Amino acid sequence: MSIIKILFFLKGDITNYEFLSSSIKEIRPNVVVHFAQCPSAPFSMINQEKSVWVQRNNLIGTLNLVHAVKDYAPDAHIIKLGTMGEYGTPNIDIPEGFF
Ligand SMILES: NC(=O)c1ccc[n+]([C@@H]2O[C@H](COP(=O)([O-])OP(=O)(O)OC[C@H]3O[C@@H](n4cnc5c(N)ncnc54)[C@H](O)[C@@H]3O)[C@@H](O)[C@H]2O)c1
């Protein structure tokens, strides 16, 4: 009997390319849903240090994922939702960062 693994949990920092690429290489996913970012706009604007941390974390993590998938699971799909994908363009303030 074969077992189909649907979800995996691995704890690590995706800005660490070694961790991420070895995980993708081991799992060989069909789909990666990418939520591993700091989503808080207010946090990202507290000061210079936090702005730079958020940019570095979110951009390098995403770039690492793109390259790890390209190198080790090139047929996989990456699903990444940004704020506009979640909310569209409503005529209200977007309630991001409250939590
Ligand atoms: N919550 C929303 O309404 C909403 C709306 C639109 C877009 N998004 C986007 O969805 C994504 C996730 O948002 P959320 O609300 O689930 O945030 P969240 O803070 O609840 O979850 C983000 C998770 O990513 C992890 N993470 C952050 N950096 C990481 C890293 N370098 N390596 C590994 N894990 C890391 C955090 O530890 C946390 O568990 C973000 O990109 C956000 O912009 C969220």
Ligand as a Chemical Component Dictionary entry (heavy atoms), coordinates in Angstrom:
data_LIG
# 
_chem_comp.id                   LIG 
_chem_comp.type                 NON-POLYMER 
_chem_comp.pdbx_formal_charge   0 
_chem_comp.three_letter_code    LIG 
# 
loop_
_chem_comp_atom.comp_id 
_chem_comp_atom.atom_id 
_chem_comp_atom.alt_atom_id 
_chem_comp_atom.type_symbol 
_chem_comp_atom.charge 
_chem_comp_atom.model_Cartn_x 
_chem_comp_atom.model_Cartn_y 
_chem_comp_atom.model_Cartn_z 
_chem_comp_atom.pdbx_ordinal 
LIG N1  N1  N 0  -3.542 37.594 6.927  1  
LIG C1  C1  C 0  -4.016 38.231 5.851  2  
LIG O1  O1  O 0  -5.146 38.751 5.860  3  
LIG C2  C2  C 0  -3.197 38.321 4.593  4  
LIG C3  C3  C 0  -3.715 39.016 3.540  5  
LIG C4  C4  C 0  -2.990 39.099 2.370  6  
LIG C5  C5  C 0  -1.762 38.515 2.258  7  
LIG N2  N2  N 1  -1.265 37.851 3.302  8  
LIG C6  C6  C 0  0.036  37.270 3.131  9  
LIG O2  O2  O 0  0.047  35.915 3.550  10 
LIG C7  C7  C 0  1.319  35.611 4.133  11 
LIG C8  C8  C 0  1.140  35.041 5.527  12 
LIG O3  O3  O 0  0.357  35.940 6.265  13 
LIG P1  P1  P 0  -0.288 35.471 7.653  14 
LIG O4  O4  O 0  -1.371 36.432 7.969  15 
LIG O5  O5  O -1 -0.572 34.011 7.609  16 
LIG O6  O6  O 0  0.951  35.773 8.603  17 
LIG P2  P2  P 0  1.379  35.070 9.972  18 
LIG O7  O7  O 0  2.320  36.022 10.648 19 
LIG O8  O8  O 0  0.187  34.572 10.717 20 
LIG O9  O9  O 0  2.176  33.799 9.446  21 
LIG C9  C9  C 0  3.412  33.945 8.817  22 
LIG C10 C10 C 0  4.270  32.771 9.257  23 
LIG O10 O10 O 0  5.483  32.837 8.493  24 
LIG C11 C11 C 0  6.539  32.514 9.370  25 
LIG N3  N3  N 0  7.774  33.093 8.806  26 
LIG C12 C12 C 0  8.088  34.388 8.626  27 
LIG N4  N4  N 0  9.315  34.504 8.107  28 
LIG C13 C13 C 0  9.785  33.242 7.953  29 
LIG C14 C14 C 0  11.014 32.706 7.485  30 
LIG N5  N5  N 0  12.008 33.484 7.075  31 
LIG N6  N6  N 0  11.164 31.360 7.471  32 
LIG C15 C15 C 0  10.167 30.550 7.909  33 
LIG N7  N7  N 0  8.984  30.993 8.369  34 
LIG C16 C16 C 0  8.809  32.337 8.400  35 
LIG C17 C17 C 0  6.161  33.108 10.708 36 
LIG O11 O11 O 0  6.883  32.503 11.760 37 
LIG C18 C18 C 0  4.671  32.810 10.739 38 
LIG O12 O12 O 0  4.440  31.530 11.296 39 
LIG C19 C19 C 0  2.129  36.924 4.094  40 
LIG O13 O13 O 0  2.928  36.931 2.936  41 
LIG C20 C20 C 0  1.057  37.979 4.000  42 
LIG O14 O14 O 0  1.511  39.172 3.392  43 
LIG C21 C21 C 0  -1.948 37.724 4.475  44 
# 
loop_
_chem_comp_bond.comp_id 
_chem_comp_bond.atom_id_1 
_chem_comp_bond.atom_id_2 
_chem_comp_bond.value_order 
_chem_comp_bond.pdbx_ordinal 
LIG N1  C1  SING 1  
LIG C1  O1  DOUB 2  
LIG C1  C2  SING 3  
LIG C2  C3  SING 4  
LIG C2  C21 DOUB 5  
LIG C3  C4  DOUB 6  
LIG C4  C5  SING 7  
LIG C5  N2  DOUB 8  
LIG N2  C6  SING 9  
LIG N2  C21 SING 10 
LIG C6  O2  SING 11 
LIG C6  C20 SING 12 
LIG O2  C7  SING 13 
LIG C7  C8  SING 14 
LIG C7  C19 SING 15 
LIG C8  O3  SING 16 
LIG O3  P1  SING 17 
LIG P1  O4  DOUB 18 
LIG P1  O5  SING 19 
LIG P1  O6  SING 20 
LIG O6  P2  SING 21 
LIG P2  O7  DOUB 22 
LIG P2  O8  SING 23 
LIG P2  O9  SING 24 
LIG O9  C9  SING 25 
LIG C9  C10 SING 26 
LIG C10 O10 SING 27 
LIG C10 C18 SING 28 
LIG O10 C11 SING 29 
LIG C11 N3  SING 30 
LIG C11 C17 SING 31 
LIG N3  C12 SING 32 
LIG N3  C16 SING 33 
LIG C12 N4  DOUB 34 
LIG N4  C13 SING 35 
LIG C13 C14 SING 36 
LIG C13 C16 DOUB 37 
LIG C14 N5  SING 38 
LIG C14 N6  DOUB 39 
LIG N6  C15 SING 40 
LIG C15 N7  DOUB 41 
LIG N7  C16 SING 42 
LIG C17 O11 SING 43 
LIG C17 C18 SING 44 
LIG C18 O12 SING 45 
LIG C19 O13 SING 46 
LIG C19 C20 SING 47 
LIG C20 O14 SING 48 
# 
